[in-house]
């Protein structure tokens, strides 16, 4: 019998002290929703006010992936840097878009 597992992507947010957020979803839209909630909850505390306003405006417009990208582009300018890593698992195999990121994270 052959089974086909649906791909699942996990988002891992790394900070200097370790991992600050982990979420997994089978569909990109669901993962974007989870990341957008994380970004919305942190942007006012982590980003400079102008960048935070821009991120919130993108979220309000439903441009979740743009808002997420902008958030991670601007982390580190005010407080500590955050880095987003995406890992996709399908049929027991995993794919990391940039293998060097795992080495940088000390894994």
N, C-alpha and C positions, 0 to 999 in steps of 0.2 A: 504494500500500500504506500502510495506517495502522498505526502502532505505538503502543502505550500503555505508557509508562514508569511503573513503580511509584514512588510517592512515597518519598523518602528524607529523613530529618531528621538534621541535624547539630547537635550540642551544642558550644558554644564557651564555655569558661570564661575570662573576662577578669580580669586582675589589674592593678595599677597599672603594672607594667612590660611588659605585653603580654598574650599568651595563654598560659595554663598547661596547657590540656587541650583536645583536639578529638577527637570521636568521631562516627561516622555509622552509621546503621542504617535498614533499610527498615521495621522494625516497632517500635512504641513500647516493647514489652516488652524487646526486645534493647537498645535505647538506654538504658532504665532500668537494665538490668544493668550496662552499661558505666559509667554515671554512678555507680551504687551502689559499684562497685569503686573509682572515683576518690575518692568521699566517704569510704569506709571507710579508705582508705590515708592520708587527710589529716586526718580529724576530730580525732584525738587531739593532733595538732600545732597545729591551727589554732583549734579551739574551746576555750572554757573547759571544765573537766572535766565539770560537770553537763550541759552541752549535748552534749558528745561521748558521754556515757553514754546520753543519750536517743536520739541518732542511731543508735548501735549497737544499742540495744534495738529500735528500729523496723526496722532492717535484719534483725535476728535473727527478728523476727516476720513478715518478708516484705513489710513495708509500705515498699517501695522509694521510691515517689514521695513519701510523707510524710517519709521520712528525707532525701531529696534536698532537698525544700523547706525542711525545718528547718535543714539544714546551711547553705544559702545565706541563710536568714533570719538566722543567727547569725554568719556570717563578718563580720569587721570589728570585732567586739566585743573580741577579744583581739589579733589581728594584722591584717594587711591584708585589705581587703574583696575578695571575689570576686563576680563577677556572671555568671550563667548566661544565655546567649543561645541560642535555638533557631531554626534556619533550616530550612524545609522546601522541597525542590525536587521538582517534578513536571512532566514534559513540557517541560523546559527553562525553566520559570518558577519563581521562588523567592518564598517568602512568609516575612516576618519578623513575628512577633506584634506587636512594638512598634518601628516604624520609627525612633523617636527614639533607641532604644538604639544603633543603628548610628551615628547622628550623635554620640552621647555617646562612643562608642568611637573617634572620630576617623576613621571610614571614609567 
